[in-house]
Amino acid sequence: MADRRDFYEVLGVSRDASPDEIQRAYRKLARTYHPDVNKDPGAEARFQEIAEAYDVLSDPDTRRRYDAFGHDFRQVPEDVDPETWARARAGASASGRGRGRAGAGAGPRVWSTGGFGDQGVDVEDLFGDLFGGMGGFGAGRRRGWGSIQGADQEVELELSVEEAYHGGRRWLSISGPSGPRSIEVDIPPGVVDGQRIRLGGQGGQGTGGAQAGDLYLVVRIAPHPRYRVEGRDLHVDLPLAPWEAALGTSVVVDTPGGEAKVRVPPGTSSGRRLRLRGRGLPHPRGRAGDLFADVRIVVPPKLTDRERELFEELARTSTFDPRRRQ
């Protein structure tokens, strides 16, 4: 493991970085090195390194274990004390330097002036119980760590508003150490920006017969020419003629679920927000979002002679002053 870079160094963040800082660093690097956009021969390996670092540091539990045990955190049992582990690792290193003095046939020993007393302590005796389920510390050094579950992976999935509303199926091309692979994904209706979709067993491959990790798709809703998305709520502009706003009317508006009618009360001004309940993004287990129509009054760019006469008559007869405080 000595040749592996520190995960914080991989993402270019400090060890006390906040979750938001880690996420921002990952997104920036992922956009730069993703094999779909970066054709440099080393980009895929760099992207995999970035994805693994983010996978570990974005989860509070795995980050805590990584901080305690470094790259060995996946192999260390849950009940091992970090300080005991650190002392044992330091002792194992010292035993390697002093093995010639201890005798060619002796096992790894920790030579310590404190903590364990002045006599040598056999590392296998010390860790035999802790690592019994993994073949012992010494066995791990001789035979390798055995089976290791594959790492979880995370990729962004960009969807249109309509795809987020209706759901459906999508084929994705996922890059991996053995080359790109295609998987078919079920997108549930009503996903929102930032939502994570878990695909069990579609992540990194395990070793020694262990199961693969999971693949997480992080939903990103693409900008839309008509809709603005806020959570499950949708916003649209509603252009109205001056007389429609003044007299009131009913207007048909497009929604991802089809056409809907919005009632415009008389005396509606620009900037008024009209709500259509439940016409936003659906919620599989709760209340759907709403659609808000934001009124924008639009005047004719060019008046006919009759339209000009009517506006001039209105200007002469009306007492309304839009600049006077109401």
Secondary structure, 3 states (H helix, E strand, C coil): CCCCCCHHHHHCCCCCCCHHHHHHHHHHHHHHHCCCCCCCCCHHHHHHHHHHHHHHHCCHHHHHHHHHHHHHCCCCCCCCCHHHHHHHHHHHHHHHHHHHHHCCCCCCEECCCCCCCCCCEEHHHHHCCCCHHHCCHHHHHHHCCCCECCCCEEEEEEECHHHHHHCEEEEEEECCCCCCEEEEEEECCCCCCCCEEEECCCCCCCECCCCCCCEEEEEEECCCCCCEEECCEEEEEEEECHHHHHHCEEEEEEECCEEEEEEECCCCCCCCEEEECCCCCCCCCCCCCCEEEEEEECCCCCCCHHHHHHHHHHHHHCCCCCCCCC
